[in-house]
Amino acid sequence: MPTITCKVSPELDARLTATSRARRTTKSVIVREILEAQLSRNRSGKELRAYDLVKHLVGSLSGPRDLSHHPGHLDGFGE
């Protein structure tokens, strides 16, 4: 596995150290996870939207399309 060396601020190092201790893992594991997540999100060069994170769920639920247009769906609500 190739090695990368980079300089970080003391504040970032403190946060990384605290996170590694809390998760009981190494700083390297955390940095790899963050790099992988960041690089995989930005392959298209675009900023991710909330929709992009859940678009695989669209259409996976069944039921009435819009409860607000049928007052019968609210019978007993709030009782």
VMD Tcl script that draws the C-alpha trace (Angstrom):
set ca {
  {0.00 0.00 0.00}
  {1.48 3.40 -0.96}
  {2.19 5.90 1.78}
  {1.25 9.58 1.72}
  {2.68 12.20 4.04}
  {0.90 15.47 4.70}
  {1.05 18.27 7.23}
  {-1.97 19.19 9.31}
  {-2.63 21.96 11.76}
  {-2.32 21.23 15.49}
  {-6.08 21.70 15.81}
  {-6.82 19.15 13.09}
  {-4.34 16.73 14.62}
  {-6.06 17.10 18.00}
  {-9.45 16.36 16.44}
  {-8.04 13.39 14.56}
  {-6.38 12.07 17.71}
  {-9.58 12.45 19.73}
  {-11.61 10.69 17.04}
  {-9.13 7.83 16.76}
  {-9.18 7.31 20.52}
  {-12.98 7.44 20.68}
  {-13.31 4.92 17.87}
  {-10.36 2.84 19.09}
  {-8.71 2.81 15.71}
  {-5.72 4.44 14.05}
  {-5.52 7.87 12.52}
  {-4.64 6.21 9.22}
  {-7.92 4.29 9.14}
  {-9.90 7.46 9.77}
  {-8.02 9.45 7.13}
  {-8.52 6.65 4.56}
  {-12.26 6.50 5.31}
  {-12.63 10.27 4.97}
  {-10.61 10.40 1.74}
  {-12.59 7.52 0.23}
  {-15.92 9.08 1.16}
  {-14.93 12.50 -0.13}
  {-13.42 11.28 -3.38}
  {-16.30 8.95 -4.18}
  {-18.83 11.75 -3.59}
  {-17.09 14.14 -5.93}
  {-16.41 11.90 -8.92}
  {-18.88 13.90 -10.97}
  {-17.32 17.16 -9.85}
  {-20.66 18.28 -8.42}
  {-21.77 19.00 -4.89}
  {-24.07 16.28 -3.55}
  {-27.66 17.21 -2.78}
  {-29.88 15.53 -0.20}
  {-31.80 13.94 -3.09}
  {-28.61 12.32 -4.38}
  {-28.24 10.48 -1.08}
  {-31.77 9.00 -1.12}
  {-32.64 8.73 -4.82}
  {-32.27 4.95 -4.69}
  {-35.28 4.94 -2.30}
  {-37.61 6.91 -4.57}
  {-40.58 4.75 -5.52}
  {-39.77 2.03 -3.02}
  {-42.68 2.84 -0.71}
  {-46.33 2.11 -1.30}
  {-49.41 3.95 -0.13}
  {-51.39 7.05 -1.02}
  {-49.37 9.52 -3.07}
  {-50.40 12.62 -1.15}
  {-52.29 12.43 2.14}
  {-53.04 16.15 2.14}
  {-55.58 15.85 -0.70}
  {-57.78 13.24 0.95}
  {-59.17 14.28 4.34}
  {-60.30 10.70 5.01}
  {-56.67 9.72 5.56}
  {-56.60 11.98 8.59}
  {-59.55 10.36 10.40}
  {-58.58 9.80 14.02}
  {-55.36 11.77 13.71}
  {-54.44 13.50 16.95}
  {-56.94 11.64 19.11}
}
mol new
graphics top color blue
foreach p $ca { graphics top sphere $p radius 0.5 }
foreach p [lrange $ca 0 end-1] q [lrange $ca 1 end] { graphics top cylinder $p $q radius 0.2 }
display resetview
